[in-house]
Amino acid sequence: MLQRLDDRGLVAHEPYEGATLTADGRERAEKLHETFVTLSRFFRDVLELEAHEKEAMSLAGTLSPAVADRLDATLLADSESTPAEPSPTPDSE
């Protein structure tokens, strides 16, 4: 697997020495993590799944960047349009 990632330019791999992410590899990993976080939030907050992280992990690598971006924008828009619950003040108790 490391050889395949090296062939794709995502890691620099030296057998028996180790591997490090390239700039492209780091960018790809960051995008994958962002997709995982977005999916996890959707599964937790919208679908109310207990295993939200497990479900997000299984799908994060299969979701296109366009879909992940749209989902993130939708979740962000929903959270901005839903007013937060006001915290109780001493006068309202």
Secondary structure, DSSP 8 states (H G I E B T S, - for coil): -HHHHHHTTSEEEETTTEEEE-HHHHHHHHHHHHHHHHHHHIIIIIS--TTHHHHHHHHTTTS-HHHHHHHHHHHHHHHHHS-------GGG-
